[in-house]
């Protein structure tokens, strides 16, 4: 064994410290630009990256010794996988582990919107709460509402299970075939039917050429009047400028966003809107999930640098489109 492992950040322990026993571990500790990352990987055998790191063709070509890019995330849209494949660089990720954490946050965003939790918190903290009143902060119930899942993969189905516990009817659009043996796997409908029927649409799609700005001006205009949009997948699936217009003039009544189109920058109109609940890309942010993600990343780096196959290769490039 041996070799140089570059990690752009520290990860929850025990993880990177176990690599330092057998490899030359170099932790950058900052968010590198494309050129900075290209310079850092010149001698590297392995790169551990975050979803915000620009693992571009330039970076991959600079890392002439790279054998693996181990992504500390499920999504790998920040990595030029075509160039990685050409150069024989394996790309791994951390699937399945963050399903429940992300599904929980999806419901948290939905409940915060429907029960106006953020507004209530601000009212109490600012001293504007003058006592109980019949029409104080009236929200809406989830029971009987239709939830539309855009992308019924593992996370989408986990959200469906939680939504049914609240008495919601669930429908879904995506390529993943329905499991007839799973009563919680939602009925599949067309994209247009999802838009027209759903009181709430929750996005759980990968980001690629087909899904980028899938929710744009034309799509948002077809949504049910008074509906809500939740996005815990990838920010660029939603055209945020179009979303702001849809919030201003209809039909969208509110949105819960954990991811952003130009992350970490936030489109200004979203910051001024009380009907939008914002979270800082925290879908997987539980102690248990983040530790397990770190363990998975380190395990695949160690395996590849030891001449073994990784346990969690990223899906092939042909795996595209709504899931």
C-alpha distance (Angstrom), angle and dihedral (degrees) to the residues before:
residue distance angle dihedral
X1 . . .
X2 3.75 . .
X3 3.76 138.8 .
X4 3.78 139.2 125.1
X5 3.80 121.3 -66.4
X6 3.81 117.9 -167.2
X7 3.80 118.4 -163.7
X8 3.76 117.8 -176.0
X9 3.84 91.8 -148.0
X10 3.75 142.7 14.0
X11 3.81 112.8 -93.2
X12 3.81 130.8 -151.5
X13 3.78 110.4 -78.5
X14 2.93 145.2 -82.7
X15 3.80 87.4 50.1
X16 3.80 124.4 74.7
X17 3.79 92.5 32.0
X18 3.81 88.8 64.5
X19 3.81 90.0 57.3
X20 3.79 92.9 51.9
X21 3.81 89.2 68.8
X22 3.81 92.5 66.8
X23 3.80 106.3 17.0
X24 3.79 140.1 46.9
X25 3.80 98.2 -103.1
X26 3.80 118.8 -160.2
X27 3.81 117.9 -175.6
X28 3.80 113.5 -167.6
X29 3.79 96.9 -163.3
X30 3.80 95.2 -158.1
X31 3.81 140.0 74.9
X32 3.82 103.3 -95.2
X33 3.77 125.2 -149.5
X34 3.79 118.6 -130.8
X35 3.81 93.5 -93.6
X36 3.80 93.2 43.2
X37 3.79 91.2 52.1
X38 3.79 91.3 46.4
X39 3.79 89.3 55.4
X40 3.81 93.0 46.8
X41 3.83 95.3 54.2
X42 3.81 98.9 48.8
X43 3.82 91.8 107.9
X44 3.80 98.5 23.8
X45 3.79 125.2 122.8
X46 3.81 92.7 -171.0
X47 3.80 135.6 22.8
X48 3.79 123.4 -158.4
X49 3.79 107.4 -159.7
X50 3.78 140.9 -177.4
X51 3.79 123.9 -135.8
X52 3.81 88.7 -105.8
X53 3.82 94.1 56.9
X54 3.83 116.1 102.4
X55 3.81 101.1 -127.0
X56 3.79 92.5 177.2
X57 3.78 134.0 163.1
X58 3.81 88.1 -92.1
X59 3.80 91.5 55.4
X60 3.80 94.1 45.6
X61 3.80 93.4 48.2
X62 3.80 90.2 48.6
X63 3.80 90.6 55.1
X64 3.78 96.1 70.3
X65 3.82 92.0 168.9
X66 3.81 97.0 44.1
X67 3.79 114.5 132.4
X68 3.79 99.6 167.9
X69 3.79 142.2 18.4
X70 3.80 106.4 -159.2
X71 3.78 110.3 -163.4
X72 3.80 118.3 -150.4
X73 3.82 90.6 -144.7
X74 3.78 141.9 50.3
X75 3.81 97.0 -111.4
X76 3.79 117.9 71.9
X77 3.82 100.9 -178.1
X78 3.82 90.5 120.3
X79 3.82 90.3 64.5
X80 3.81 122.9 80.9
X81 3.77 93.8 -131.0
X82 3.79 94.4 176.8
X83 3.81 90.8 61.7
X84 3.80 90.9 41.7
X85 3.81 89.6 54.9
X86 3.79 91.8 47.5
X87 3.79 90.3 53.4
X88 3.79 95.3 43.7
X89 3.80 93.3 -113.6
X90 3.78 113.9 151.0
X91 3.81 117.6 -134.8
X92 3.79 118.8 -154.9
X93 3.80 133.5 178.3
X94 3.82 141.0 -179.8
X95 3.82 108.2 -99.2
X96 3.82 128.8 178.1
X97 3.80 97.0 8.9
X98 3.81 96.5 91.9
X99 3.81 97.4 44.0
X100 3.80 97.6 105.2
X101 3.80 95.9 39.2
X102 3.81 92.2 52.7
X103 3.80 92.7 43.9
X104 3.81 89.8 51.7
X105 3.80 91.7 52.0
X106 3.81 90.7 48.1
X107 3.80 89.8 58.5
X108 3.80 90.5 43.4
X109 3.81 90.4 56.8
X110 3.79 91.0 46.7
X111 3.81 93.2 50.0
X112 3.80 91.5 45.4
X113 3.81 88.6 55.9
X114 3.77 99.6 42.6
X115 3.82 95.1 43.4
X116 3.84 95.2 36.2
X117 3.80 92.6 -126.5
X118 3.82 96.3 164.2
X119 3.81 92.7 50.4
X120 3.79 90.8 48.4
X121 3.79 93.0 50.2
X122 3.80 91.2 49.9
X123 3.81 91.3 47.6
X124 3.80 93.2 53.8
X125 3.81 95.1 43.3
X126 3.81 92.9 49.1
X127 3.80 93.6 51.5
X128 3.81 94.3 -114.0
X129 3.81 94.9 121.5
X130 3.82 104.4 107.6
X131 3.79 97.7 172.6
X132 3.78 139.4 -75.1
X133 3.80 116.7 -36.5
X134 3.82 131.5 177.0
X135 3.80 94.7 -115.6
X136 3.80 100.3 32.0
X137 3.84 111.2 138.7
X138 3.78 95.7 -23.1
X139 3.78 111.1 -164.5
X140 3.79 135.0 174.2
X141 3.80 133.0 -95.4
X142 3.79 123.2 -119.1
X143 3.79 93.8 -146.1
X144 3.79 110.9 106.7
X145 3.80 94.8 9.9
X146 3.80 122.8 125.0
X147 3.80 117.6 -118.4
X148 3.80 116.1 -159.8
X149 3.81 115.2 -156.3
X150 3.80 113.5 -154.9
X151 3.80 100.5 -159.7
X152 3.83 112.2 17.5
X153 3.78 96.7 -156.8
X154 3.81 122.9 128.2
X155 3.80 95.3 -59.3
X156 3.80 93.6 41.4
X157 3.80 91.5 52.3
X158 3.81 91.0 46.8
X159 3.81 88.8 54.1
X160 3.80 89.4 48.5
X161 3.82 91.0 55.3
X162 3.79 91.4 51.5
X163 3.80 93.2 45.6
X164 3.80 92.1 52.5
X165 3.79 88.9 55.9
X166 3.81 86.6 61.2
X167 3.80 91.0 52.1
X168 3.79 97.1 -103.0
X169 3.79 125.1 147.1
X170 3.81 110.3 -128.4
X171 3.81 130.1 -151.4
X172 3.79 128.1 170.1
X173 3.78 144.3 -158.2
X174 3.80 123.1 -156.7
X175 3.78 148.2 91.3
X176 3.79 96.8 -89.9
X177 3.82 106.5 106.1
X178 3.78 116.8 -122.5
X179 3.79 116.9 -103.7
X180 3.80 103.2 -134.2
X181 3.79 89.4 -163.9
X182 3.81 92.2 59.9
X183 3.82 111.5 76.8
X184 3.79 89.8 -165.6
X185 3.81 94.3 56.9
X186 3.82 103.2 102.5
X187 3.80 126.3 -124.4
X188 3.81 113.1 -95.2
X189 3.80 119.7 -120.9
X190 3.80 135.4 171.0
X191 3.79 119.4 -85.8
X192 3.82 91.6 -110.2
X193 3.80 91.6 51.4
X194 3.79 90.2 50.1
X195 3.80 90.4 53.0
X196 3.80 94.4 47.5
X197 3.83 99.0 42.9
X198 3.79 106.4 36.0
X199 3.79 121.6 97.1
X200 3.81 86.6 -169.5
X201 3.81 127.7 25.2
X202 3.80 117.4 -161.4
X203 3.81 117.8 -166.9
X204 3.81 119.8 -140.9
X205 3.80 102.5 156.5
X206 3.80 132.3 126.0
X207 3.80 117.0 -111.3
X208 3.79 113.9 -111.6
X209 3.80 139.2 128.0
X210 3.80 91.5 -72.1
X211 3.79 97.3 49.6
X212 3.82 100.9 37.8
X213 3.81 106.1 115.9
X214 3.80 89.6 -4.5
X215 3.78 84.2 147.5
X216 3.80 99.4 54.8
X217 3.79 134.5 134.8
X218 3.80 95.7 -66.3
X219 3.80 94.5 45.5
X220 3.79 95.8 43.9
X221 3.81 90.5 50.4
X222 3.82 88.9 60.4
X223 3.79 94.5 55.2
X224 3.78 119.6 110.9
X225 3.83 113.2 -88.5
X226 3.79 109.9 -97.8
X227 3.80 93.6 17.5
X228 3.80 127.8 144.6
X229 3.81 130.1 -131.9
X230 3.82 122.9 -149.1
X231 3.81 122.4 -172.2
X232 3.81 121.9 -174.4
X233 3.83 94.5 146.3
X234 3.82 117.4 70.1
X235 3.78 125.9 -27.0
X236 3.80 98.4 -135.3
X237 3.81 91.6 62.0
X238 3.82 84.2 79.0
X239 3.80 123.8 58.2
X240 3.79 96.8 -137.7
X241 3.81 95.0 -162.7
X242 3.80 89.2 54.7
X243 3.81 89.8 46.3
X244 3.80 91.5 54.8
X245 3.81 89.7 51.7
X246 3.82 90.6 48.2
X247 3.81 89.5 51.6
X248 3.80 91.5 49.3
X249 3.79 98.3 45.7
X250 3.81 104.0 17.5
X251 2.90 170.0 -120.7
X252 3.83 94.9 113.9
X253 3.81 112.7 75.1
X254 3.80 98.2 -174.2
X255 3.79 146.8 -15.5
X256 3.78 138.8 -146.4
X257 3.79 113.2 -155.2
X258 3.80 129.1 -175.0
X259 3.82 93.4 164.9
X260 3.78 132.7 44.4
X261 3.78 139.1 -148.6
X262 3.81 95.2 -124.7
X263 3.80 98.3 24.7
X264 2.97 128.4 -143.0
X265 3.83 86.2 21.3
X266 3.80 114.3 75.3
X267 3.79 122.4 -146.5
X268 3.84 101.4 -110.0
X269 3.80 96.7 -128.6
X270 3.79 90.5 62.9
X271 3.79 92.2 58.7
X272 3.80 92.3 57.9
X273 3.79 96.2 49.3
X274 3.82 119.7 97.2
X275 3.80 90.3 -165.8
X276 3.80 91.2 65.5
X277 3.81 123.1 79.3
X278 3.81 113.5 -158.5
X279 3.81 130.3 -160.4
X280 3.85 126.8 -179.5
X281 3.84 100.0 -115.7
X282 3.79 91.3 -73.3
X283 3.80 101.8 146.2
X284 3.79 93.5 121.6
X285 3.80 95.2 32.7
X286 3.77 102.8 126.5
X287 3.79 122.8 115.1
X288 3.79 91.6 -122.6
X289 3.81 95.8 48.8
X290 3.79 97.7 45.2
X291 3.81 92.1 48.7
X292 3.79 91.5 51.0
X293 3.81 91.2 47.9
X294 3.81 89.4 53.8
X295 3.80 91.5 49.5
X296 3.81 91.2 50.8
X297 3.81 93.4 49.6
X298 3.79 93.3 49.4
X299 3.79 92.1 45.9
X300 3.80 93.2 55.8
X301 3.82 93.0 45.2
X302 3.78 90.5 52.5
X303 3.80 92.5 46.9
X304 3.81 95.1 50.1
X305 3.80 94.7 45.0
X306 3.80 87.9 49.4
X307 3.80 91.5 55.0
X308 3.81 97.0 -102.1
X309 3.80 130.2 121.8
X310 3.81 117.8 -98.3
X311 3.77 119.1 -110.2
X312 3.79 96.2 -140.3
X313 3.81 113.3 39.2
X314 3.80 114.8 174.3
X315 3.82 115.2 -104.4
X316 3.82 114.7 -85.4
X317 3.78 118.3 -92.3
X318 3.79 90.0 -108.1
X319 3.81 88.7 67.5
X320 3.80 97.4 93.2
X321 3.74 140.2 138.4
X322 3.79 132.6 39.7
X323 3.80 114.6 -20.1
